[in-house]
Amino acid sequence: MSGSLISIIAVNVDAPEWARLLIKSIRKFTRVPYEIIIVDNGSLHENLYWLRAQKDIRLYEVGHNLGHGGGADFGVQAARGRYGMVIDIDAHFQREGWDADIIALYHENPKTRIVGVIGPDIKPFHPPLFFFENAWIRQNNIRFLYEPEKGPRHTDSFQNAYYQIIELGYECLRLPKGKKIYMTDFQIGDEIDIAGKPSIYHHFYGTRFNENNEKILKQELDGIKLEDHLKRKAAFFANPEVKAILEEGGGNG
């Protein structure tokens, strides 16, 4: 693990099926040396069985919820690779070559210090990915922690990192969202293009209903009912492309 080139970091809470898909997509489509870091923000024990059985991931069970940004900060401090990539747990890779392409994009402009996804003005970064050099992020104390009491630049996790980097005189490359050719319109999510090719799919509501934990389960969110979310989820995991990743992505089941 110490020779890993990319540290792929994801923050998890009670999302075992999404974690499995992400990890299997990493195994299937990543060709440069990598390590997988999962920071778990207090999942139920039954939702950690599969993750605990995986020999090729570094699982940190912090025992309480650090928040998405706080969990990402934890993962960055633990990372051993030259590059870091924080990716949402309910996202997954779609193709080979994403890794070489994002490294090349990062180095096209010597002032680039992070690659993310384009968002609106008040929220310049959108999920699901953030790519950077670990040493530079740590040396400059760039933080992803969500601190809404500090004003507009903290509207969500990862926004403050954008402003910190800009204020240091560097740049943030924001990737375009794709045309959703991979999934049907029935799904709610985005495809992210890297080097002009669909590379990552992110499901907007993959983890937000908390259906694997009855204590925090939501019956409705943003006008979407739980039963509709579960139908979309079932269709998502029945998609042939998704099934192929789960069947071919290796590991312990």
Protein Blocks (a to p, Z undefined) as FASTA:
>chain_A
ZZpfbdcddddehilklmmmmmmmmmmmpmbdcddddddehiafklmmmmmmpmkbccdd
ehpaebjmlmmmmmmmmpmbfbdcdddfkbccfbehklmmmmmmmmmpmkbcbdcddddf
klmbacfbdcddfklmmmnopafbdcfknojklmbghklmmmmmmmnopacddddddehl
mbcfkbgcddddeehiafbdcdfklmmnopmbmklocfbgghiafklmmmmmmmmmmpmk
lmmmmmmngpjZZ
